[in-house]
Amino acid sequence: MLEVKEEFRQRLEKALADAGMRPSELAERTGISQSTISQYRSGYSKPKSDRLQKIAGVLGVDPAWLMGLDVQKTSYEDSGRLAELMKRYAAADDLTKAMIDKLLKDVKIDG
């Protein structure tokens, strides 16, 4: 049986840190308001399924992991590649990030 190991807010903070992403960037890339992201980070509320999928997709984590369940953070085959991409994005200058964001803006994130 799957067990809840941590609260959503704790996993969200870890995923943001691992991705080198600011909450404002997450809001921009998901289309979820900064105030709502702030409520998630404080533990005041949790996202519904559609928003959870968007957040998990942008952060590159399994939605079940993000909800605190005892599952792998990412799939085994994607974890190394994804970690490298997140590090490169985090290290990029603002112009490069803006260009990447523009390219990814219309990409559909499948859960």
Sequence and secondary structure as in RCSB ss.txt:
>XXXX:A:sequence
MLEVKEEFRQRLEKALADAGMRPSELAERTGISQSTISQYRSGYSKPKSDRLQKIAGVLGVDPAWLMGLDVQKTS
YEDSGRLAELMKRYAAADDLTKAMIDKLLKDVKIDG
>XXXX:A:secstr
   B S HHHHHHHHHHHHT  HHHHHHHHT  HHHHHHHHHTS    HHHHHHHHHHHT  HHHHTTBSS SS 
HHHHHHHHHHHHHHHHS HHHHHHHHHHHTT     
